[in-house]
């Protein structure tokens, strides 16, 4: 009988060994040019990733948290606003909401996809909010805060039900910021979209762990 094989919970060595020569060449290039921030390599990546996602622009930032925070602020989320998202995500999704000065509120996920359930989103707005007739935007009944945006999180390469979510957002004048950190190159109803390429604004970053391969790509769409 063979001995039990131990499989590490997290292996950050093996994948980098496989790419050691390629990564070392890139590191050496950065050291020799002194271009540690920005520069031709970053610009080259931005162009290549934009092409992969079939969009015009890609802008590298320092972290996924920065990307989402910048997207929320640029889209018009203000201090004391409420931003609806899901609890089934990494802490950075809610961290960027609070860094933008807003308050996160959660709706549940679909059992089939682990992504935001549009019906729970609709239920939250219809049962826990009142809608301002002039602005056409929901206000939370308990806090009196404006509900300004919704952040669906696409997980495991599967996108949330964006058609239904966007319909709800359009009805209530909500900003939609898609956290697409785990859905690069994913297809939505057979249209490669990377959950961002047909939207109005982009935010994305370069993950230093493997420079050109591990990319978080949150995307933002203004639904007004």
Beta strands, then each sheet from edge to edge (+ up, - down):
strand 1: 60-61
strand 2: 82-86
strand 3: 103-107
strand 4: 129-131
strand 5: 138-140
strand 6: 147-150
strand 7: 175-178
strand 8: 187-188
strand 9: 191-192
strand 10: 201-202
strand 11: 204-206
strand 12: 215-216
strand 13: 219-221
sheet 1: 1+ 11+ 12-
sheet 2: 3+ 2+ 6+ 7+ 13- 10+
sheet 3: 4+ 5-
sheet 4: 8+ 9-
end
